[in-house]
Amino acid sequence: MTLVTAGRVGKPHGLDGSFYVDGPRHPLPEGAEVVLGSMSRRVERRAGTDERPLIRLAGIDDPSAVRGETMLIEDELADDEWLAGDLASCTVVGLGPVTKVVDGPSCSLLELDDGTLVPLVSDAIESIDLDAREIRVNREFLG
């Protein structure tokens, strides 16, 4: 198990501390433990839809104070999933080292040391070898 992104604290809803989850990547059922900042919080309420979950976390009375913060949850990574921190220390073969992973509007992007952005999508990424610290890309797709 590893900590993965569950979504971000979104718009507050009502007066009980509930809020919508922006960019949900996990179902966040009642009773689930999430990490927000450096604190573990339990999901006390779960409503809404899978596309637009509405939750309340224990100890969060004013979600507007933490709006935009990332929530993390323990989960297994699928074979085609990686942690951003693992990719940030890799090299894109023929292009250079990855300095960070950036959340874009439609996908995550690998930012290289020269400022080049590589979309983290299957059309652009041919393979990721964490042991060799190498990422191979489809140069034709990138242009």
N, C-alpha and C positions, 0 to 999 in steps of 0.2 A: 504494500500500500504506500502511496505517496500523496502529497498534497497537490491537488489540481484545482484549476479555476472553476468555480461553480457559477459565477456571474458577478455583477456589480450592484451595489445598493442604488436603487433608482428612486423614482418619485414617491414621496410619502403618500399614504392613503389612510384617511380617517384620523382619529385622535388616540388610538391605542398603541402607536409605534409601528404599525404595519407599513410595508412599502413594497413597491413592485421591484422585481429583479430585472435589471438590464442585461442583455446578452446571456440568458440562462444556458448553462451547459450541463446541468445536473437537475434531477427532479426535486431535490430539496424537500423530502418528506418530513412531516412532523416528527420531532425527536432526533433528527439528524444534528450532528455537531459540525459547525463551520468555524473557521478561523477568520476573524475580522480584525485587521491590525495585528496586534500580538495576543489578542484574547480569543479564547474558545467560547462560542455562543451556541445555545441549543435553539433549533427551530421550534417555536411554541405554537405557531399557527401556519397553516398552508392552505391557500385558496387560489383562485384564479385558474389559469390554464397552463399547460406545459410551455406554450409559447410566451406567456405573460404571467409568470407566477407572482402571487401576492403572499408575502410571508411576514412574520413578526419574530424577531430574535430576542431571547432572554437578555435583559439588561440594557436594551436599546429603547429608550423612551422617545427620543427625537431623531428619527432616521435622517433628517435633513443635515444633521451635524456630521454624518458619515457618508453622505450621498456621493456616489462615484467611486467609493472604495471597493476593492476587489475582495470577494469572499472566496475562501479556499475550503476544500473538503477532501477527506481521504478517499481515494478511489484507485482502482487498478488502471494502468495505462494500456490502451489497445496497442496492437503491433504497429499501427501507423500513427501513434501519438508519441510526442517527446516533450520534455520540460524545456521551457524557454532558456533556462540557465544552462542546460546541457548543450543547446545549439549555439549559444553565444560564444563558446570557446572552440567552435569548429572552423574549418576553412572550406570555402566554396572553391572547388578545384578550378584553377585557371582564372579566378576572379579576386580572391583574397579572403582575409579572415572576417568572420561575423563578429560585430561589436555588440549588437543587441537584437532582440526580437521586438518589433513594434506592432501594436494592434492597429490594423487599418480598418476602414469602414466595412469592408467585405471579407477580409482575411488577414491573417498575421503576415508580417513582412520581415525578412532577414535584412538588417542594415549592415552593410559591409563597411570596412574602415575608410573607404573612399567616398562614402555617402550613397553608393548604389543600393537600391532596394530590390530585393528578390521576393516575389510573392510565394508564400508557403502553401502552394496548391499542387495537386498531383500532376498537372500539365507542365509545371516548371521544375519540380523536383524529381530527379530520376532515382536517387537513392541517398540515404543517410546512414553512415557507418560511424556510430558513436565510439567504437573501439579505436578506429583509425583517425577519429576526429575530422572526417571528411564528408562533405555534401557534394553530390554530383548533380548538375542542373542540365536542363534541355536548353542549349544555347539558341536553337532555332526558335523556340517559344519565346525566349527573352528578347530576341531581335538583335 
